[in-house]
Amino acid sequence: MSEGWAEPALRQQIEGLVAMLNRGQVLEALEQFYAPEARVFENDYLFAEDRLEALARQRPFIEPCLSIDGDVRLVYQDLGRGISVLNNQTRFDHPEYGRGQIDGIHVLYWQGERVVRENYFSGSKAGEALTFWETLAGSDPA
């Protein structure tokens, strides 16, 4: 795959992922954009060894949601290195947990047109990650 073709294709994939997440299609986005071997980390701890485990761990929370109001924005991207960073402020209404809001940062590492690794940060780590990536974006905008 040549450089000239790779970057526009990756940009399109990132845009497609963000659009699906903003429609509340979290599980579908995992299935479509994550490689089968994609590893997912949450606050530096292994959350899922691969896409199937990530789906299995997310499905019990996401499927019962009465609504998911996606609010995901691209903070930073480096198409040459295959990195995209998303700020997730999605709101949800869950029958057991009630209304809530996600406050997280997703650092996605792409190989070809699929995510092969996700580092997700929440809590105080989300704030630190957001500050870092926004600062980096300020010097090289997304």
ChimeraX commands (.cxc) that place a marker at each C-alpha (Angstrom):
marker #1 position 0.00,0.00,0.00 radius 0.5
marker #1 position 1.56,3.30,-1.05 radius 0.5
marker #1 position 1.80,6.32,1.27 radius 0.5
marker #1 position -0.37,8.41,-1.04 radius 0.5
marker #1 position -3.21,5.91,-0.73 radius 0.5
marker #1 position -2.74,4.92,2.92 radius 0.5
marker #1 position -3.30,8.28,4.57 radius 0.5
marker #1 position -6.60,9.15,2.83 radius 0.5
marker #1 position -7.88,5.62,3.50 radius 0.5
marker #1 position -6.93,5.84,7.18 radius 0.5
marker #1 position -8.50,9.29,7.49 radius 0.5
marker #1 position -11.72,7.84,6.05 radius 0.5
marker #1 position -11.60,4.93,8.53 radius 0.5
marker #1 position -11.13,7.30,11.48 radius 0.5
marker #1 position -14.02,9.47,10.29 radius 0.5
marker #1 position -16.18,6.35,9.88 radius 0.5
marker #1 position -15.34,5.13,13.38 radius 0.5
marker #1 position -16.16,8.51,14.95 radius 0.5
marker #1 position -19.45,8.69,13.02 radius 0.5
marker #1 position -20.52,5.23,14.22 radius 0.5
marker #1 position -19.61,6.03,17.84 radius 0.5
marker #1 position -21.58,9.27,17.61 radius 0.5
marker #1 position -24.59,7.24,16.46 radius 0.5
marker #1 position -24.20,5.04,19.56 radius 0.5
marker #1 position -23.06,2.01,17.51 radius 0.5
marker #1 position -20.30,0.96,19.89 radius 0.5
marker #1 position -20.38,-2.81,19.35 radius 0.5
marker #1 position -20.74,-2.43,15.59 radius 0.5
marker #1 position -17.73,-0.08,15.55 radius 0.5
marker #1 position -15.64,-2.63,17.45 radius 0.5
marker #1 position -16.63,-5.32,14.95 radius 0.5
marker #1 position -15.97,-3.16,11.89 radius 0.5
marker #1 position -12.84,-1.21,12.79 radius 0.5
marker #1 position -10.87,-3.40,15.21 radius 0.5
marker #1 position -8.56,-6.14,14.00 radius 0.5
marker #1 position -9.32,-9.63,15.37 radius 0.5
marker #1 position -6.06,-9.52,17.35 radius 0.5
marker #1 position -6.61,-5.97,18.71 radius 0.5
marker #1 position -5.59,-5.62,22.35 radius 0.5
marker #1 position -7.40,-3.16,24.59 radius 0.5
marker #1 position -5.94,-1.56,27.70 radius 0.5
marker #1 position -7.78,0.51,30.30 radius 0.5
marker #1 position -5.66,2.83,32.45 radius 0.5
marker #1 position -2.58,0.76,31.55 radius 0.5
marker #1 position -4.16,-2.60,32.51 radius 0.5
marker #1 position -5.09,-5.24,29.95 radius 0.5
marker #1 position -8.87,-5.12,29.42 radius 0.5
marker #1 position -9.15,-7.50,26.47 radius 0.5
marker #1 position -6.70,-9.81,24.69 radius 0.5
marker #1 position -8.53,-9.47,21.36 radius 0.5
marker #1 position -11.63,-8.11,19.63 radius 0.5
marker #1 position -13.84,-11.02,20.69 radius 0.5
marker #1 position -12.99,-10.53,24.35 radius 0.5
marker #1 position -13.54,-6.77,24.04 radius 0.5
marker #1 position -16.98,-7.40,22.53 radius 0.5
marker #1 position -17.81,-9.97,25.22 radius 0.5
marker #1 position -16.84,-7.55,27.99 radius 0.5
marker #1 position -18.67,-4.54,26.48 radius 0.5
marker #1 position -21.86,-6.30,25.32 radius 0.5
marker #1 position -23.46,-6.87,28.79 radius 0.5
marker #1 position -23.29,-3.14,29.54 radius 0.5
marker #1 position -24.10,-1.73,26.11 radius 0.5
marker #1 position -26.93,-3.97,24.90 radius 0.5
marker #1 position -29.37,-3.15,27.74 radius 0.5
marker #1 position -28.89,0.63,27.34 radius 0.5
marker #1 position -32.15,2.41,26.64 radius 0.5
marker #1 position -30.24,5.12,24.79 radius 0.5
marker #1 position -26.68,6.02,23.86 radius 0.5
marker #1 position -26.06,9.63,22.85 radius 0.5
marker #1 position -22.62,9.60,21.27 radius 0.5
marker #1 position -20.36,12.58,21.82 radius 0.5
marker #1 position -16.94,11.63,20.46 radius 0.5
marker #1 position -14.49,14.05,18.90 radius 0.5
marker #1 position -11.12,13.64,17.28 radius 0.5
marker #1 position -8.44,15.33,19.39 radius 0.5
marker #1 position -5.32,14.31,17.50 radius 0.5
marker #1 position -4.22,12.18,14.59 radius 0.5
marker #1 position -0.92,11.26,13.02 radius 0.5
marker #1 position -1.82,9.40,9.85 radius 0.5
marker #1 position 1.80,8.58,9.06 radius 0.5
marker #1 position 2.24,6.81,12.39 radius 0.5
marker #1 position -1.28,5.39,12.47 radius 0.5
marker #1 position -2.41,7.11,15.68 radius 0.5
marker #1 position -5.75,8.71,16.44 radius 0.5
marker #1 position -6.96,10.10,19.77 radius 0.5
marker #1 position -10.63,10.47,20.62 radius 0.5
marker #1 position -12.28,12.33,23.48 radius 0.5
marker #1 position -15.41,10.43,24.53 radius 0.5
marker #1 position -18.14,12.29,26.42 radius 0.5
marker #1 position -20.97,9.94,25.43 radius 0.5
marker #1 position -24.13,9.92,27.55 radius 0.5
marker #1 position -26.17,6.78,28.16 radius 0.5
marker #1 position -29.31,5.60,29.92 radius 0.5
marker #1 position -28.91,2.14,31.42 radius 0.5
marker #1 position -31.82,0.29,33.10 radius 0.5
marker #1 position -29.65,-0.85,36.04 radius 0.5
marker #1 position -27.16,2.02,36.42 radius 0.5
marker #1 position -29.36,4.93,35.34 radius 0.5
marker #1 position -28.17,7.91,33.36 radius 0.5
marker #1 position -24.46,8.46,33.08 radius 0.5
marker #1 position -21.70,9.97,31.05 radius 0.5
marker #1 position -18.41,8.55,29.89 radius 0.5
marker #1 position -15.37,10.73,30.37 radius 0.5
marker #1 position -12.55,9.01,28.55 radius 0.5
marker #1 position -9.73,9.25,26.07 radius 0.5
marker #1 position -9.15,6.53,23.45 radius 0.5
marker #1 position -5.67,6.36,21.95 radius 0.5
marker #1 position -5.97,4.13,18.90 radius 0.5
marker #1 position -3.08,2.55,17.02 radius 0.5
marker #1 position -3.93,1.56,13.47 radius 0.5
marker #1 position -2.26,-0.93,11.17 radius 0.5
marker #1 position -3.61,-0.71,7.67 radius 0.5
marker #1 position -7.25,0.17,8.12 radius 0.5
marker #1 position -7.85,-1.56,11.47 radius 0.5
marker #1 position -7.21,-0.71,15.10 radius 0.5
marker #1 position -4.62,-3.12,16.52 radius 0.5
marker #1 position -4.32,-1.54,19.98 radius 0.5
marker #1 position -6.42,0.77,22.10 radius 0.5
marker #1 position -5.25,2.53,25.24 radius 0.5
marker #1 position -8.34,3.85,27.03 radius 0.5
marker #1 position -7.96,6.33,29.87 radius 0.5
marker #1 position -10.63,7.27,32.42 radius 0.5
marker #1 position -10.71,9.17,35.70 radius 0.5
marker #1 position -7.71,11.38,36.43 radius 0.5
marker #1 position -5.71,9.55,33.74 radius 0.5
marker #1 position -8.23,10.80,31.14 radius 0.5
marker #1 position -7.54,14.41,32.09 radius 0.5
marker #1 position -3.79,13.87,31.91 radius 0.5
marker #1 position -4.07,12.14,28.53 radius 0.5
marker #1 position -6.37,14.82,27.12 radius 0.5
marker #1 position -3.98,17.60,28.17 radius 0.5
marker #1 position -1.03,15.77,26.60 radius 0.5
marker #1 position -2.73,15.05,23.26 radius 0.5
marker #1 position -4.35,18.50,22.99 radius 0.5
marker #1 position -0.93,20.08,23.59 radius 0.5
marker #1 position 0.55,17.87,20.90 radius 0.5
marker #1 position -2.34,18.74,18.57 radius 0.5
marker #1 position -1.70,22.43,19.19 radius 0.5
marker #1 position 1.74,22.03,17.71 radius 0.5
marker #1 position 0.49,19.80,14.87 radius 0.5
marker #1 position -3.30,20.14,14.47 radius 0.5
marker #1 position -5.48,17.14,13.58 radius 0.5
marker link #1:1,2 radius 0.2
marker link #1:2,3 radius 0.2
marker link #1:3,4 radius 0.2
marker link #1:4,5 radius 0.2
marker link #1:5,6 radius 0.2
marker link #1:6,7 radius 0.2
marker link #1:7,8 radius 0.2
marker link #1:8,9 radius 0.2
marker link #1:9,10 radius 0.2
marker link #1:10,11 radius 0.2
marker link #1:11,12 radius 0.2
marker link #1:12,13 radius 0.2
marker link #1:13,14 radius 0.2
marker link #1:14,15 radius 0.2
marker link #1:15,16 radius 0.2
marker link #1:16,17 radius 0.2
marker link #1:17,18 radius 0.2
marker link #1:18,19 radius 0.2
marker link #1:19,20 radius 0.2
marker link #1:20,21 radius 0.2
marker link #1:21,22 radius 0.2
marker link #1:22,23 radius 0.2
marker link #1:23,24 radius 0.2
marker link #1:24,25 radius 0.2
marker link #1:25,26 radius 0.2
marker link #1:26,27 radius 0.2
marker link #1:27,28 radius 0.2
marker link #1:28,29 radius 0.2
marker link #1:29,30 radius 0.2
marker link #1:30,31 radius 0.2
marker link #1:31,32 radius 0.2
marker link #1:32,33 radius 0.2
marker link #1:33,34 radius 0.2
marker link #1:34,35 radius 0.2
marker link #1:35,36 radius 0.2
marker link #1:36,37 radius 0.2
marker link #1:37,38 radius 0.2
marker link #1:38,39 radius 0.2
marker link #1:39,40 radius 0.2
marker link #1:40,41 radius 0.2
marker link #1:41,42 radius 0.2
marker link #1:42,43 radius 0.2
marker link #1:43,44 radius 0.2
marker link #1:44,45 radius 0.2
marker link #1:45,46 radius 0.2
marker link #1:46,47 radius 0.2
marker link #1:47,48 radius 0.2
marker link #1:48,49 radius 0.2
marker link #1:49,50 radius 0.2
marker link #1:50,51 radius 0.2
marker link #1:51,52 radius 0.2
marker link #1:52,53 radius 0.2
marker link #1:53,54 radius 0.2
marker link #1:54,55 radius 0.2
marker link #1:55,56 radius 0.2
marker link #1:56,57 radius 0.2
marker link #1:57,58 radius 0.2
marker link #1:58,59 radius 0.2
marker link #1:59,60 radius 0.2
marker link #1:60,61 radius 0.2
marker link #1:61,62 radius 0.2
marker link #1:62,63 radius 0.2
marker link #1:63,64 radius 0.2
marker link #1:64,65 radius 0.2
marker link #1:65,66 radius 0.2
marker link #1:66,67 radius 0.2
marker link #1:67,68 radius 0.2
marker link #1:68,69 radius 0.2
marker link #1:69,70 radius 0.2
marker link #1:70,71 radius 0.2
marker link #1:71,72 radius 0.2
marker link #1:72,73 radius 0.2
marker link #1:73,74 radius 0.2
marker link #1:74,75 radius 0.2
marker link #1:75,76 radius 0.2
marker link #1:76,77 radius 0.2
marker link #1:77,78 radius 0.2
marker link #1:78,79 radius 0.2
marker link #1:79,80 radius 0.2
marker link #1:80,81 radius 0.2
marker link #1:81,82 radius 0.2
marker link #1:82,83 radius 0.2
marker link #1:83,84 radius 0.2
marker link #1:84,85 radius 0.2
marker link #1:85,86 radius 0.2
marker link #1:86,87 radius 0.2
marker link #1:87,88 radius 0.2
marker link #1:88,89 radius 0.2
marker link #1:89,90 radius 0.2
marker link #1:90,91 radius 0.2
marker link #1:91,92 radius 0.2
marker link #1:92,93 radius 0.2
marker link #1:93,94 radius 0.2
marker link #1:94,95 radius 0.2
marker link #1:95,96 radius 0.2
marker link #1:96,97 radius 0.2
marker link #1:97,98 radius 0.2
marker link #1:98,99 radius 0.2
marker link #1:99,100 radius 0.2
marker link #1:100,101 radius 0.2
marker link #1:101,102 radius 0.2
marker link #1:102,103 radius 0.2
marker link #1:103,104 radius 0.2
marker link #1:104,105 radius 0.2
marker link #1:105,106 radius 0.2
marker link #1:106,107 radius 0.2
marker link #1:107,108 radius 0.2
marker link #1:108,109 radius 0.2
marker link #1:109,110 radius 0.2
marker link #1:110,111 radius 0.2
marker link #1:111,112 radius 0.2
marker link #1:112,113 radius 0.2
marker link #1:113,114 radius 0.2
marker link #1:114,115 radius 0.2
marker link #1:115,116 radius 0.2
marker link #1:116,117 radius 0.2
marker link #1:117,118 radius 0.2
marker link #1:118,119 radius 0.2
marker link #1:119,120 radius 0.2
marker link #1:120,121 radius 0.2
marker link #1:121,122 radius 0.2
marker link #1:122,123 radius 0.2
marker link #1:123,124 radius 0.2
marker link #1:124,125 radius 0.2
marker link #1:125,126 radius 0.2
marker link #1:126,127 radius 0.2
marker link #1:127,128 radius 0.2
marker link #1:128,129 radius 0.2
marker link #1:129,130 radius 0.2
marker link #1:130,131 radius 0.2
marker link #1:131,132 radius 0.2
marker link #1:132,133 radius 0.2
marker link #1:133,134 radius 0.2
marker link #1:134,135 radius 0.2
marker link #1:135,136 radius 0.2
marker link #1:136,137 radius 0.2
marker link #1:137,138 radius 0.2
marker link #1:138,139 radius 0.2
marker link #1:139,140 radius 0.2
marker link #1:140,141 radius 0.2
marker link #1:141,142 radius 0.2
view
